[in-house]
């Protein structure tokens, strides 16, 4: 590994650990979950109240999703800040595909407890596909969120993480094929062995993150969830404010900012697909004349400001 890399390069390892923890806890949760409209909500509370350490297992998984996206945003911000897309476009493209998978998995997993906010959040997102009725019927098993929707979301939420692992290994293959970037943004031969130097950094970060995990799951069990999601879903009672989890606030604010539903959906997709363009910047002759540092820093601060400002509108 390059000698100059700092602790920001440990975020990818921590993200991988967080994803593995989600997969392991998710498998154990699936043993207790029932994807039935009338019993999904009560099955979650049965797990919390009656199963030995079920409360820790459930909140370890639900709070772990926030840790996954926290590491994901920091990892993506580091790659953008240091211009990693100039260094390896293949690694960048595989990372953005991982982002898409994680967003889909997180959305479908949020619906599974079938609380009040889960139900109405799923209703809002599935209604975005209303211009394509056949697609809505395929996804929901009908024209609204109902029992088939819960079964399909549970199936996709269980299968997609294993597909995610395939793209994760592809991402690591491209990373080790070309080696990591470094803060100086140059190709250097001044490298050090991964073990023990980088391994010790990763191990220290792992211990720190595990401490944060246990603090969250034992003392602030539901602080990262919306209070309305502790209520049973009711199609006759709409929440005062339908809001997603904090990591989707920016995208949801785009939907609310655009009056037309279809136009808002296009803006939302464009904001995510625009990340693919960074992998092609190195191939465009227009940007070859630009200073890599200036371009990377400008877009990094622009996207961070946009993300924080739009998300803070809630």
C-alpha positions as CSV (number, residue, x, y, z in Angstrom):
1,X,0.0,0.0,0.0
2,X,1.2,3.6,-0.6
3,X,3.1,5.0,2.4
4,X,1.1,8.3,2.4
5,X,-2.4,6.9,3.0
6,X,-4.1,8.0,6.2
7,X,-7.1,6.8,8.3
8,X,-9.5,7.9,5.6
9,X,-8.4,4.8,3.7
10,X,-9.6,2.6,6.6
11,X,-13.3,3.5,5.9
12,X,-13.6,1.0,3.1
13,X,-12.6,-1.8,5.5
14,X,-15.0,-0.5,8.2
15,X,-17.8,-0.4,5.5
16,X,-17.1,-4.0,4.6
17,X,-17.2,-5.1,8.2
18,X,-20.5,-3.2,8.7
19,X,-22.0,-4.9,5.7
20,X,-20.9,-8.4,6.9
21,X,-22.4,-7.7,10.3
22,X,-25.7,-6.7,8.6
23,X,-25.7,-10.0,6.6
24,X,-24.9,-12.1,9.7
25,X,-27.5,-10.4,11.9
26,X,-30.0,-10.4,9.0
27,X,-29.8,-14.2,8.7
28,X,-30.6,-14.7,12.4
29,X,-33.5,-12.2,12.1
30,X,-34.9,-14.0,9.1
31,X,-35.2,-17.1,11.3
32,X,-37.8,-15.2,13.4
33,X,-39.5,-13.0,10.8
34,X,-42.9,-13.7,9.2
35,X,-43.6,-11.9,6.0
36,X,-47.4,-11.8,6.6
37,X,-49.3,-8.5,6.6
38,X,-51.2,-9.3,9.9
39,X,-48.3,-10.7,11.9
40,X,-45.1,-9.0,10.7
41,X,-45.4,-6.1,13.1
42,X,-46.2,-8.3,16.1
43,X,-43.5,-10.8,15.2
44,X,-40.9,-8.0,15.5
45,X,-42.1,-7.1,19.0
46,X,-42.3,-10.8,19.9
47,X,-38.6,-11.0,19.0
48,X,-37.8,-7.9,21.1
49,X,-39.7,-9.0,24.2
50,X,-39.6,-12.8,24.3
51,X,-36.5,-14.0,22.4
52,X,-33.3,-14.2,24.4
53,X,-31.2,-11.2,23.4
54,X,-33.7,-10.6,20.5
55,X,-33.8,-6.9,21.4
56,X,-30.0,-6.5,20.8
57,X,-30.2,-8.5,17.6
58,X,-33.0,-6.4,16.2
59,X,-31.5,-3.0,17.0
60,X,-28.0,-4.2,16.1
61,X,-29.4,-4.7,12.6
62,X,-31.6,-1.6,12.4
63,X,-29.0,0.7,13.8
64,X,-26.3,-1.0,11.7
65,X,-28.0,0.3,8.6
66,X,-27.2,3.8,9.7
67,X,-23.6,2.8,10.4
68,X,-23.3,1.3,6.9
69,X,-24.5,4.5,5.2
70,X,-22.4,6.6,7.5
71,X,-19.2,4.7,6.4
72,X,-20.5,4.7,2.8
73,X,-20.9,8.5,2.6
74,X,-17.5,9.0,4.3
75,X,-15.9,6.5,2.0
76,X,-17.5,8.1,-1.1
77,X,-16.5,11.5,0.2
78,X,-12.9,10.4,0.6
79,X,-12.8,9.0,-2.9
80,X,-14.2,12.2,-4.3
81,X,-12.0,14.5,-2.2
82,X,-8.8,12.7,-3.3
83,X,-9.9,12.2,-6.9
84,X,-9.9,8.4,-6.9
85,X,-12.0,8.3,-10.1
86,X,-9.0,9.8,-11.9
87,X,-7.0,6.9,-10.7
88,X,-9.2,3.9,-11.5
89,X,-12.6,4.2,-13.2
90,X,-13.3,0.5,-12.9
91,X,-13.1,0.7,-9.1
92,X,-15.3,3.8,-9.1
93,X,-18.0,2.2,-11.3
94,X,-18.1,-1.0,-9.1
95,X,-18.4,1.2,-6.0
96,X,-21.3,3.1,-7.4
97,X,-23.1,-0.1,-8.2
98,X,-22.6,-1.1,-4.6
99,X,-24.2,2.2,-3.6
100,X,-27.3,1.3,-5.7
101,X,-27.5,-2.1,-4.2
102,X,-27.2,-0.8,-0.6
103,X,-29.9,1.9,-1.3
104,X,-32.3,-0.8,-2.6
105,X,-31.6,-3.2,0.2
106,X,-32.0,-0.5,2.9
107,X,-35.4,0.7,1.4
108,X,-36.8,-2.8,1.3
109,X,-35.5,-3.6,4.8
110,X,-37.1,-0.5,6.2
111,X,-40.5,-1.7,5.0
112,X,-40.3,-5.1,6.7
113,X,-41.2,-4.1,10.3
114,X,-44.4,-2.7,8.8
115,X,-44.8,0.2,11.2
116,X,-46.6,3.3,10.3
117,X,-43.7,5.1,8.7
118,X,-42.6,1.9,6.9
119,X,-46.0,1.4,5.2
120,X,-46.4,5.0,4.1
121,X,-42.8,5.3,3.0
122,X,-43.3,2.2,0.8
123,X,-46.5,3.7,-0.5
124,X,-44.8,6.9,-1.5
125,X,-41.9,5.2,-3.3
126,X,-44.0,2.6,-5.1
127,X,-46.4,5.3,-6.3
128,X,-43.5,6.9,-8.1
129,X,-43.8,4.1,-10.6
130,X,-47.4,4.8,-11.3
131,X,-46.7,5.9,-14.9
132,X,-45.9,2.2,-15.4
133,X,-48.8,0.2,-13.9
134,X,-47.5,-3.2,-14.9
135,X,-44.2,-2.4,-13.1
136,X,-46.1,-1.4,-10.0
137,X,-48.2,-4.6,-10.2
138,X,-45.0,-6.7,-10.6
139,X,-43.3,-5.0,-7.7
140,X,-46.2,-4.9,-5.3
141,X,-48.2,-7.9,-6.4
142,X,-51.2,-5.5,-6.9
143,X,-52.0,-1.9,-7.2
144,X,-51.0,-1.0,-3.6
145,X,-48.8,-2.0,-0.8
146,X,-50.3,-5.2,0.6
147,X,-49.4,-8.8,1.7
148,X,-47.6,-9.8,-1.6
149,X,-45.5,-6.6,-1.4
150,X,-44.2,-7.6,2.0
151,X,-43.4,-11.1,0.8
152,X,-41.5,-9.8,-2.2
153,X,-39.6,-7.2,-0.3
154,X,-38.5,-9.7,2.2
155,X,-37.4,-12.1,-0.6
156,X,-35.4,-9.3,-2.4
157,X,-34.0,-8.0,0.9
158,X,-32.7,-11.5,1.7
159,X,-31.2,-12.2,-1.7
160,X,-29.7,-8.9,-2.7
161,X,-27.0,-8.9,0.0
162,X,-25.5,-12.0,-1.5
163,X,-25.4,-10.4,-4.9
164,X,-23.9,-7.4,-3.2
165,X,-21.0,-9.6,-2.0
166,X,-20.3,-10.5,-5.6
167,X,-19.9,-6.8,-6.5
168,X,-17.9,-6.3,-3.3
169,X,-15.3,-8.9,-4.4
170,X,-15.3,-7.3,-7.9
171,X,-14.6,-3.9,-6.2
172,X,-11.8,-5.4,-4.2
173,X,-10.3,-7.1,-7.3
174,X,-10.1,-3.8,-9.2
175,X,-8.7,-2.1,-6.1
176,X,-5.9,-4.5,-5.7
177,X,-5.3,-4.8,-9.4
178,X,-4.3,-1.1,-9.6
179,X,-3.4,-0.5,-5.9
180,X,-4.9,2.2,-3.8
181,X,-4.8,5.9,-4.4
182,X,-3.0,8.2,-2.0
183,X,-3.4,11.8,-0.7
184,X,-0.7,13.1,-3.1
185,X,-2.8,11.8,-6.0
186,X,0.2,10.4,-7.8
187,X,1.5,7.0,-8.7
188,X,4.3,6.2,-6.3
189,X,6.6,3.3,-5.7
190,X,7.1,4.2,-2.1
191,X,5.0,1.5,-0.6
192,X,4.8,-0.5,2.6
193,X,3.4,-4.0,3.3
194,X,-0.3,-4.3,4.2
195,X,0.6,-6.5,7.2
196,X,1.3,-5.3,9.9
197,X,1.2,-1.5,9.2
198,X,-2.2,-1.1,7.5
199,X,-3.7,-4.1,9.3
200,X,-3.0,-2.4,12.7
201,X,-4.9,0.7,11.5
202,X,-7.8,-1.4,10.4
203,X,-7.8,-3.3,13.6
204,X,-7.8,-0.2,15.7
205,X,-10.7,1.2,13.7
206,X,-12.6,-2.1,14.0
207,X,-12.4,-1.9,17.9
208,X,-13.6,1.7,17.9
209,X,-16.5,0.9,15.6
210,X,-17.6,-2.1,17.6
211,X,-17.6,0.1,20.8
212,X,-19.9,2.5,19.0
213,X,-22.1,-0.4,17.8
214,X,-22.6,-1.7,21.4
215,X,-23.1,1.8,22.8
216,X,-25.9,2.4,20.2
217,X,-27.6,-1.0,20.6
218,X,-27.5,-1.0,24.4
219,X,-28.1,2.6,25.4
220,X,-29.7,4.4,22.4
221,X,-31.6,1.5,20.9
222,X,-34.2,3.4,18.8
223,X,-32.6,6.9,18.6
224,X,-31.9,6.5,14.9
225,X,-35.5,5.5,14.0
226,X,-38.6,7.6,13.6
227,X,-41.1,7.3,16.6
228,X,-44.0,6.7,14.2
229,X,-42.5,3.5,13.1
230,X,-43.2,2.0,16.5
231,X,-46.9,2.2,15.7
232,X,-48.7,-0.5,13.7
233,X,-49.3,0.4,10.1
234,X,-52.7,1.8,9.3
235,X,-54.0,2.6,5.8
236,X,-56.6,4.9,7.3
237,X,-54.2,7.2,9.3
238,X,-51.6,9.1,7.4
239,X,-48.6,10.5,9.5
240,X,-48.3,14.2,9.8
241,X,-44.9,14.1,8.0
242,X,-43.8,11.1,5.9
243,X,-40.0,11.1,6.2
244,X,-37.5,8.3,5.5
245,X,-34.4,7.5,7.5
246,X,-31.7,10.2,7.7
247,X,-29.6,8.7,4.9
248,X,-32.5,9.2,2.4
249,X,-33.5,12.7,3.4
250,X,-31.6,14.4,0.6
251,X,-33.3,12.3,-2.1
252,X,-36.7,12.6,-0.5
253,X,-36.3,16.4,-0.3
254,X,-35.8,16.4,-4.0
255,X,-39.1,14.7,-4.5
256,X,-40.9,17.3,-2.4
257,X,-39.1,20.2,-4.0
258,X,-40.4,19.4,-7.5
259,X,-44.2,19.9,-7.9
260,X,-44.5,17.3,-10.7
261,X,-44.2,13.7,-9.4
262,X,-42.6,12.3,-12.5
263,X,-40.1,15.2,-12.8
264,X,-39.1,14.8,-9.2
265,X,-38.5,11.1,-9.7
266,X,-36.3,12.0,-12.7
267,X,-34.4,14.5,-10.7
268,X,-33.9,11.9,-7.9
269,X,-32.5,9.3,-10.4
270,X,-30.3,11.9,-12.1
271,X,-28.7,13.0,-8.8
272,X,-27.6,9.4,-8.3
273,X,-26.7,8.5,-11.9
274,X,-24.6,11.6,-12.1
275,X,-22.0,9.8,-10.0
276,X,-21.2,7.6,-13.0
277,X,-20.0,10.6,-14.9
278,X,-17.0,11.0,-12.5
279,X,-15.6,7.7,-13.8
280,X,-15.6,9.1,-17.4
281,X,-14.0,12.4,-16.6
282,X,-10.5,11.1,-17.0
283,X,-11.5,10.1,-20.6
284,X,-12.8,13.5,-21.6
285,X,-10.3,15.7,-23.3
286,X,-12.1,18.8,-21.9
287,X,-11.2,17.9,-18.4
288,X,-7.7,16.7,-19.1
289,X,-6.6,20.3,-19.1
290,X,-8.0,20.9,-15.6
291,X,-6.1,20.6,-12.4
292,X,-7.3,17.3,-10.8
293,X,-7.0,18.7,-7.3
294,X,-9.1,21.8,-8.1
295,X,-11.8,19.8,-9.8
296,X,-12.0,17.1,-7.1
297,X,-12.2,19.6,-4.2
298,X,-14.7,21.8,-6.0
299,X,-17.2,19.0,-6.6
300,X,-16.6,17.5,-3.2
301,X,-17.6,20.6,-1.3
302,X,-20.4,21.3,-3.8
303,X,-21.9,17.8,-3.2
304,X,-21.4,17.9,0.6
305,X,-23.1,21.4,0.8
306,X,-25.9,20.2,-1.4
307,X,-26.4,17.0,0.6
308,X,-26.4,18.8,4.0
309,X,-28.5,21.8,2.8
310,X,-31.2,19.7,1.0
311,X,-31.3,17.1,3.8
312,X,-31.5,19.8,6.5
313,X,-34.7,21.2,4.9
314,X,-36.5,18.6,7.1
